Amino acid sequence: MRAIFVQFKCTPGHAYRVAEALVETVEELSEVYSTSGQFDLIAKFYLEPDRDTGHFVTERLQTVEGVADTFTTVAFKAFR
């Protein structure tokens, strides 16, 4: 499994609904946090090694109602 982190910018007033939708519908989700700053949420997902990250983000995450923008970071090594 490989980890990716996705930051979400949500339409105003929708951040908690987006977080709930991710928890309820995306089995690859590990955890999701509300954040301050440019983005409203950050979430950690675990994908199978052969899973296409671009398709996962654009088809499964960017289509969640209330998501206005995303920023994806692929993680290479966990140190603890």
MIMINU-773166 format. One line per field, with one value per residue: residue in three letters; x, y, z of N, C-alpha, C in turn. Coordinates in steps of 0.05 Angstrom, whole numbers, plus 32768, in hexadecimal, padded with zeros to 4 digits. Atoms other than C-alpha are relative to their C-alpha. Example, Ala and Ser with C-alpha at 12.3 -4.5 7.8 and 13.67 -1.06 7.14 Angstrom:
<sites>
type: (ALA; SER) .
neast: (8012; 7FF0) .
nnorth: (7FE8; 7FE8) .
nup: (8000; 7FFF) .
caeast: (80F6; 8111) .
canorth: (7FA6; 7FEB) .
caup: (809C; 808F) .
ceast: (8012; 7FF1) .
cnorth: (8018; 8016) .
cup: (8000; 800E) .
</sites>
This chain:
<sites>
type: (MET; ARG; ALA; ILE; PHE; VAL; GLN; PHE; LYS; CYS; THR; PRO; GLY; HIS; ALA; TYR; ARG; VAL; ALA; GLU; ALA; LEU; VAL; GLU; THR; VAL; GLU; GLU; LEU; SER; GLU; VAL; TYR; SER; THR; SER; GLY; GLN; PHE; ASP; LEU; ILE; ALA; LYS; PHE; TYR; LEU; GLU; PRO; ASP; ARG; ASP; THR; GLY; HIS; PHE; VAL; THR; GLU; ARG; LEU; GLN; THR; VAL; GLU; GLY; VAL; ALA; ASP; THR; PHE; THR; THR; VAL; ALA; PHE; LYS; ALA; PHE; ARG) .
neast: (8011; 7FF1; 8010; 8001; 800E; 800F; 800C; 8019; 800C; 801C; 8011; 8007; 8015; 8003; 7FE9; 8007; 800F; 7FED; 7FF2; 8013; 8003; 7FE7; 8001; 8016; 8000; 7FE5; 7FF4; 7FE3; 7FFA; 7FF5; 8008; 8006; 7FFE; 8005; 7FE7; 8001; 7FF0; 800B; 8012; 8013; 7FFC; 7FEB; 8007; 7FEC; 800B; 7FEE; 8007; 7FF1; 7FEA; 8007; 8017; 7FF9; 8005; 800F; 801B; 800C; 8006; 8013; 801A; 800B; 7FFF; 8008; 801C; 8010; 800E; 7FF5; 7FE3; 7FFA; 7FE5; 7FF0; 7FE3; 7FF8; 7FE4; 7FFA; 7FEC; 7FED; 7FF7; 8008; 7FEA; 800C) .
nnorth: (7FE8; 7FE7; 7FEB; 7FE6; 7FEC; 7FEE; 7FE9; 7FF9; 7FE5; 8005; 7FE9; 7FF6; 800E; 801C; 8010; 8017; 8013; 800E; 8013; 8016; 800F; 8010; 8016; 8013; 800C; 8006; 8014; 7FFC; 7FEA; 8008; 7FEB; 7FE5; 7FEB; 7FE5; 7FF1; 7FE3; 7FF8; 7FFF; 8017; 8005; 801B; 8011; 801C; 8014; 8017; 8015; 800B; 8017; 7FF7; 7FFE; 7FEE; 7FE7; 7FEA; 7FEB; 8008; 8001; 7FE4; 7FF2; 800D; 8007; 7FEA; 7FE6; 8001; 7FFD; 7FE6; 7FED; 7FFE; 7FEC; 8003; 8013; 7FFF; 801B; 8005; 801C; 8005; 8014; 8010; 7FF8; 8003; 8008) .
nup: (8000; 7FFF; 7FF5; 800D; 7FF0; 8012; 7FF3; 800D; 7FFD; 8003; 8003; 7FE6; 7FF0; 8007; 7FF7; 7FF0; 8011; 8011; 7FEF; 7FFA; 8019; 8004; 7FEC; 8006; 801A; 800C; 7FEF; 7FFF; 7FED; 7FE6; 7FED; 800C; 7FEC; 8009; 7FFD; 8005; 8016; 801B; 8005; 7FEA; 7FF6; 800B; 7FFC; 8007; 800D; 8007; 801A; 800A; 8011; 801C; 8003; 800D; 7FEE; 800E; 8003; 7FE5; 7FF7; 8011; 8002; 7FE6; 7FEC; 800B; 8007; 7FE8; 7FFF; 7FEE; 8005; 8014; 800A; 7FF1; 8003; 7FF9; 7FFA; 7FFE; 7FEB; 8008; 7FEA; 7FE5; 7FED; 7FE7) .
caeast: (8000; 8018; 8000; 7FE8; 7FD2; 7F9D; 7F8B; 7F45; 7F2B; 7EE0; 7EA8; 7E94; 7E6E; 7E7B; 7EBC; 7E9B; 7E6B; 7EA6; 7ECC; 7E8E; 7E85; 7ECE; 7EC6; 7E86; 7E99; 7EE4; 7EFF; 7F47; 7F42; 7F6E; 7F5F; 7F45; 7F52; 7F36; 7F6E; 7F7B; 7F9A; 7F90; 7F6E; 7F34; 7F45; 7F7F; 7F75; 7FA2; 7F92; 7FB3; 7FB3; 7FC7; 800A; 7FEA; 7FB2; 7FB6; 7FBB; 7FA1; 7F63; 7F56; 7F5A; 7F34; 7EFD; 7EF4; 7F07; 7EFE; 7EB7; 7EA0; 7E6B; 7E89; 7ED1; 7EEB; 7F35; 7F68; 7FB3; 7FD3; 8015; 8031; 8057; 8095; 80AD; 8090; 80C3; 8094) .
canorth: (8000; 8047; 8085; 80C5; 8105; 8130; 8176; 818E; 81D4; 81D1; 81FE; 822C; 8208; 81C2; 81AB; 817F; 8161; 8151; 8130; 8107; 80F2; 80DB; 80B2; 8092; 8083; 807C; 803C; 8050; 8089; 8081; 80C4; 810A; 814A; 8190; 81C3; 820D; 8232; 822D; 81E9; 81D2; 8188; 8158; 810E; 80D1; 8098; 8055; 803C; 7FF9; 7FFE; 7FF5; 8027; 8065; 80A2; 80D3; 80AB; 80A0; 80EB; 8104; 80CF; 80BE; 80FE; 813A; 8123; 8127; 815D; 819B; 818F; 81CD; 81BB; 8187; 8184; 813E; 8129; 80E3; 80C8; 809E; 8086; 8088; 8094; 8088) .
caup: (8000; 7FF3; 8015; 7FF4; 8017; 7FF7; 800D; 7FFD; 7FF1; 7FFB; 7FE6; 801F; 8056; 803B; 805D; 8091; 805E; 8031; 806B; 807D; 8034; 8030; 8070; 8058; 8010; 8005; 8021; 8012; 8045; 8083; 80A5; 8096; 80BD; 80B8; 80B0; 80AF; 8075; 802A; 802D; 805A; 8062; 805C; 8054; 8051; 8022; 8017; 7FCF; 7FB2; 7F8E; 7F4A; 7F56; 7F2A; 7F58; 7F24; 7F15; 7F60; 7F6F; 7F33; 7F32; 7F7C; 7FA2; 7F75; 7F65; 7FAE; 7FB5; 7FD4; 7FBD; 7F98; 7F91; 7FA7; 7FB1; 7FB2; 7FD2; 7FC7; 8004; 7FFA; 803E; 8084; 80BB; 80F6) .
ceast: (8012; 7FED; 8001; 7FF1; 7FF3; 7FF4; 7FE8; 7FF8; 7FE2; 7FF0; 7FF7; 7FE9; 7FFE; 8017; 7FF8; 7FF0; 8013; 800F; 7FEE; 7FFC; 8019; 8000; 7FED; 8004; 801B; 800F; 801E; 8008; 800B; 7FF6; 7FFC; 7FFF; 7FF6; 8019; 7FFB; 8011; 7FF2; 7FEC; 7FF0; 8005; 801A; 7FF9; 8017; 7FF2; 8016; 7FF6; 8011; 8016; 7FF9; 7FE9; 800A; 7FF7; 7FEF; 7FE3; 7FF1; 7FF7; 7FEA; 7FE4; 7FF3; 7FFF; 7FF6; 7FE2; 7FED; 7FF3; 800C; 801E; 8005; 801B; 800E; 801D; 800A; 801E; 8003; 8016; 8012; 8008; 7FF6; 8017; 7FF7; 7FE7) .
cnorth: (8019; 8016; 8019; 8012; 8013; 8016; 8008; 801D; 7FFB; 8019; 800A; 7FF1; 7FE2; 7FEE; 7FE8; 7FEC; 7FF0; 7FEB; 7FE8; 7FEE; 7FEE; 7FE8; 7FEA; 7FF1; 7FF8; 7FED; 8002; 8015; 7FF4; 8014; 801A; 8014; 801B; 8010; 801E; 8006; 7FFF; 7FE9; 7FFA; 7FE5; 7FF4; 7FE4; 7FEE; 7FE8; 7FEC; 7FF3; 7FE7; 800A; 8004; 8013; 801B; 8018; 8016; 7FF9; 7FFF; 801C; 800D; 7FF3; 7FFB; 8018; 801A; 8001; 8001; 801B; 8012; 8003; 8015; 7FFC; 7FEC; 8005; 7FE5; 7FFE; 7FE2; 7FFC; 7FE9; 7FED; 800B; 7FFB; 7FFA; 800E) .
cup: (8000; 8009; 7FEE; 8014; 7FEC; 8011; 7FEF; 8006; 7FFA; 7FFA; 801B; 800E; 7FFC; 800B; 8011; 7FF0; 7FEE; 8011; 8006; 7FE7; 7FFB; 8013; 7FF8; 7FE6; 7FF4; 8013; 8003; 8015; 801A; 8015; 7FF2; 8017; 7FF4; 8006; 7FFC; 7FE8; 7FE6; 7FFB; 801A; 800D; 7FF5; 8007; 7FF7; 7FF5; 7FFB; 7FE7; 7FFB; 7FEE; 7FE3; 7FFB; 7FF5; 8012; 7FF2; 7FFC; 801B; 8008; 7FEF; 7FFF; 801B; 8014; 7FF5; 7FF9; 8019; 8001; 8015; 7FFD; 7FE9; 7FF4; 8012; 7FFB; 800B; 8005; 8002; 8015; 7FF7; 8017; 801B; 8013; 801C; 8004) .
</sites>
